[in-house]
Amino acid sequence: MTVSSYTHVQISGIKTVVPEHFIDIDDEMQYFDNNPKKLARAKKMMGYGRRYIADELTTVTDMAVDAAEKLLTEMSIDRGDIDLLIFVNQKPDYPEPCDACVAHGRLRLKKSCTTLDINLGCSGYIHALMTAHAFVSTGAFKTCLLLAGDLCAKINDQTNRKVAPVFGDTASATILKYTSEERKAYFVTGTDGLGWNKIVHPLGGTRLPLSKDTIDLYVEDVSGNKTLLSQGILKGEDVFNFTMDVAPTLLKETMKAAAWDKDDIDLFAIHQANKQIVENIISKAEIPAEKAPIDVFSKYANNSTNSVATVLCDQDKEMKKVILCTFGIGLSWGGAALDLSGMYNGGVSKYITPKNTPTRKQQLEYWTNYFKGAEE
Amino acid sequence: MNKEEFLTNMQDVLQTEEDLNYETVLEDLDEWDSLSVMATMAFLEKNFNIKTTMKDYKEMKTIGDIAKKAGL
């Protein structure tokens, strides 16, 4: 694990948005043989509750841009001040160009603003936050807009019970500013690339492009759960063992990097993979459970890239010393020790799909005309 | 953890109301599902510092096999 620290960066504000549509596990009794005991058992063991699901026409850029618009308004920030835009997500709107460029245009940011995408899931918010700190701490970039999200629930088949109840869609915007204050932030990061195939979407890239002969390929398990190869796979037991190896140590290393005792810390925001995993991390790392929320999973499910941002936005109290802990796809992990004093917390708001959002048919017509050179 | 306590704990781990004994066949339990496998993995890791994989769960047939894995 590499420890790095940065000074003169303030996390000024954060906001998360969720789509309007949600599913409560209590309304899915049919998947528990209509047996309330079975449902109660799954809720107790995994923490299943509510999950928000973006509609077919909504992308991560739509939601993250909405979070940014709301945050800029609420904090009265001039968009002309933004000179760095980082977007961390895994399912971009288009194979090319990167979402940060699309978001830059949508937000009407200035041309001197630098943009880049980071492709990571559950660990990604910390990698993006660290990158933002590295850029801003130089003083060359004064205001960074960090967008984060990964719409996992939207692409899931809700009848696939292995994954459907676990994931929910959210996206966030975070503002980081250069400050003359010293304000130190510490990051601890690492990767085990030999585990690249433990959480993987094997189809749809350049190695195995989606094609007529791959699009419907699926496997069926003994319970009748069908998983399309195109939907990707998470090797639960391997990822569980990886998490138990890495996350408790990561929490300790991050506290050690900042020389913080667990009593000093206001909040441990742990990636809400599921209730069982978070509980086991808390117990193995021996951190105070009352400072490490688990219920965010029951309110919003596993938000992948945005999970720890959702935990921050869900807090209604002032926070100073905060530890973030993320782990997942890569396999990769990241910890952060942050001073969040003075941060504006915009909480969690609704993303309302605009009425004029183009339908699939309209988009295809548009692109056909665009290719013909007949667009407006 | 003695053998008696192990059985009581396993009942809680699996969230089952069935009376368990060392001969209980896992496949016969309604609750022996993927949630239970993950919960058992966590239980063995936390209390016995033992890591298990899917291969172990294919080999383990009874509650007694899990206890043996835990070194009881």
Chai-1 contact restraints between the chains, C-beta under 6 A:
chainA,res_idxA,chainB,res_idxB,connection_type,confidence,min_distance_angstrom,max_distance_angstrom,comment,restraint_id
A,R41,B,Q15,contact,1.0,0.0,6.0,A-B,restraint_1
A,M45,B,Q15,contact,1.0,0.0,6.0,A-B,restraint_2
A,M45,B,L35,contact,1.0,0.0,6.0,A-B,restraint_3
A,E237,B,M54,contact,1.0,0.0,6.0,A-B,restraint_4
A,F240,B,M41,contact,1.0,0.0,6.0,A-B,restraint_5
A,N241,B,K51,contact,1.0,0.0,6.0,A-B,restraint_6
A,M244,B,E45,contact,1.0,0.0,6.0,A-B,restraint_7
A,N280,B,A42,contact,1.0,0.0,6.0,A-B,restraint_8
